[in-house]
């Protein structure tokens, strides 16, 4: 399992999330507390928005704790909306193309979790991605496939519905294959103006997800686990919910992909 953090609000340096806090994302890459894998050393990445619609993207296969380029970039780049991720592979290769966040056009996406039976279903899943989006398929992960399927399902106009439908399609395949857990995920994604997150599992073990507003930074972080030792101000996003996140607040909606798919059938 991976760890990730996203931020929206007044521009701050990436290091304020990535490396400066006592339980920063870099610290979590070496010693995470709230996931099965305490070490998340299979690469890292950051996607940030600035003067152009498309995000800047920096990813590498080195562990986040040992990459001086990440530290230098985080000290110099300031952004009002960014995503950062440290990876623990669930089976696919450790390569730059498999590191999160992923980007396609102005959209960026990152994920923590797993899909049951992905190895045996990968060819079928790739065939679900439309030709016009397949050029964005750079790696081999289920995470990137979910991202592109959500784009195909209409993420631009309906982020909530698109993620519901894309998750239901993948979970449906996993259930057919009979490989549990069928789906566990937290994900964050953005078009450079809006930030969304989701926490869901087909069982009772949804990965952790929290958010908090910082008065000093005038922005909100959403994270896999708290960024500092004082966890009191961090609020958990409940399992089975989709979140639209702004600096001012979090709007939650129930997220039940299989129930939605069944009612639409």
N, C-alpha and C positions, 0 to 999 in steps of 0.2 A: 504494500500500500504506500501511497505517496503522501506528501504534505504540500499544501499550497496556501497562498494568501493573495487577496485582491484589495484594491483601494480605490475609492472615489471621493473627490472633494477638492479643497484648495491644493494647488501643486505642492508636492513635497519631494525631497530626494528619495530615490528608491531605497537607500540604505536605512531610512526610517522604518521600513518594514522588513527588508531583506537581511540586514546584518547588524543594525544598531541595538534593537531591543534585547533584553536578557534572555528571552526565549525566541529569538529571531528565527526566520526560516533557515538561515545558515546553521544555527544551532540545532534545529530540528532535523536537518539533513544528517547529522551525526548522532543525535540522541533524542528522537521523538518519544513522546510519552503516551500518546493516545492512539496508537495503531499497532498492528501485529508486528510490523518490522520497525525496530527502533532506528535502524540505519537506512537512510534514503540516499544512496550514493551512486545511483545509476544515471547520473546526469542532472541537469537543471536547465531552467530557461526563464526569461522574462519577456513580456510583451508590454509595450508602453505606447501611449498616445501623446502626440505633440502637435506640431504645426500642420501635419498632413492627415488626411482621413485614414490612411492605412497605418497599422501599428508598426513601430520598430520592434525587431525581434532579435534576441541574442540567446543562443542555446549551445550547450556543449556537453560532452560525455564525462568530463571530470566531475568528481564530487564537489558540491557547492562550497564545502568548507576548505577546499585546497586550491581554488582557482583565483589567482590574483587579479585576473581580468574582470571577473564578476565584482570583486570588491571595489576596483577602481571605477568601473562603470556606475555602480550603485552610489558612489560618492559624488558623481558629477551630473547624472541625469536626474532632472526634476520633471514630475508629471502629475497631473490631476486625476489620472485614471490608468491603472496598470495591473497586470497579473503576473505572479511569480510562482514557480513550481520547482520542487525537488522530487526526483523520481526514484521509486523502488519498483523495478520491473516485475510484472506478474507472468513473464514468459517470453515476451518478444525481446529482440536483440537490443543491446545497449549501443545505440547509434544516435547521431545528432538528429536525424529525421524522426526518431521515435521519442525525442524529448519534447515535453510540453513547455509553453503553450503552442498550439497550432494556430495558423493564420490562413485565411482565405479572403481576399479582398480586404474590406475594412473590419471584418470579424476576427476575433481571437477567442480561443477556447482552451480550457484545461480541465483535467479530470482526475479523480482519485477513485479507484474501485476495480471491479472486475465483472466479466460476463462469463457465465458458464458455457463450456464447450466451444470457446472461441476458436481454438486451433482447428477443429474439424469443420467449423462453419465459416471460416474466413473467406473462402472463395465465393460462397453464396452471398455473404455480406457485401463484398466488393462489387458484385453484380447489381446490387441495389442502388449504388451511387450513380447518378446520371452522368452522362458523358461530359456535360458542360462543367461539372464540378470535379470530375475525376482527376483533372490536371492538378488539383490541390492535394491529392492523395500522395504525399511524399514518403510516408513511413508505412508501418505494418501493424499498428496498434488498433485495438477495439475502440480506444478513446477517439482517435482521429476519424474512424468510421462513423461513430455516433455523431460527431460534429458535422460531418458532411451530410449525413442523412437528415439531421435537423435543418441544415440549410436547404436541402431539397424539399423538406416538408413545409417551408415557408417561414423560416426564422425571421426574416426581415420584417414581415407584416405582423406576425403572431409568434413571438418567442416562446410563450407558454405552451400554446397548442403544438408548435413544431417540436419542442422537446418531449412533450407527452407522446406524440405519435412516433417519433424516432425511437424513444426508449421502449415503447410497446412493441415495435417491430423487432428490435433486437432481443428483448426478453421473450417474445413469442418463439423465436427461433431456439433460444436456450432451453425453453420448456419442452419444445419438441425433441430436442436432443437429450433431454433428461439429465443434464449435468448441473447440479446445484453447487454453489448458490447461483440462481439464474441471473440476478442483477444486483449489484451493490454500487452505488455511486454518490459522490458529491461532484459537482461541476460548477465552474464559473465561466461566463462568456460575455462578450461586449462588442458593440459596434463603434466604440469610441465616444459615444454619447450616453449610452445606457449600460448598466451593469446588472446582470442576472446571476442567480445561483440556484442550485437544486440539491436537496438531500433526500435520498430514496434508497430502499432495498426491498427485494422480494421476500426477505426473511426479517428477523428482528435485529439485525446487526448492521444498520446503516452507519457508514463512516461519520465521524464527528464533524460538526460545523458550528461556528460561532460568529458573532458580529459585535462591534462596539464603535461608538462615536467618540472621537477625540476632540475635546474643546480647544486644546492648544493648536492642533493641526487643522481644525475645522474640516474634518473629513471622517469617513467611516471605512473601517477594515472588516473584511469577512475572511475567516481563516479556518484551517483545519483544526488548529488548536491554539490556545491563547499565546500571545507573543511576550508575555511577561509573567513573573512569578505570582503577581497579584491577580488572580483569576476572577475576583468578585464582580468586576464591572462587565465581564463578557457574558453575552446572552446567547444561549444555544438556539439554533434554528431547529425546530422539531422535525423528526423523520417524516417523510411523506409530504414535504412541502416545497414549493417553488417560491423564490424570493426575487422581487424587483427592488434593487438597492439604490438609494441615493444618499447623499451626505446627511439629509434631513431625517431619513427613516427607512424602514424596511416594510414592504407590503408583501404579506404572505398569502399564498393560495394553495389549497390541497393539491397534491400531486400523486395520482393513482393511475398509472399508464394502462394496466391491464383492465381495470374497471372501465376506463374510458373507451378502450378498444372494444370491449364486450358490448357496451351500450350503443356503439356506433355500428356494430355488425348487423 
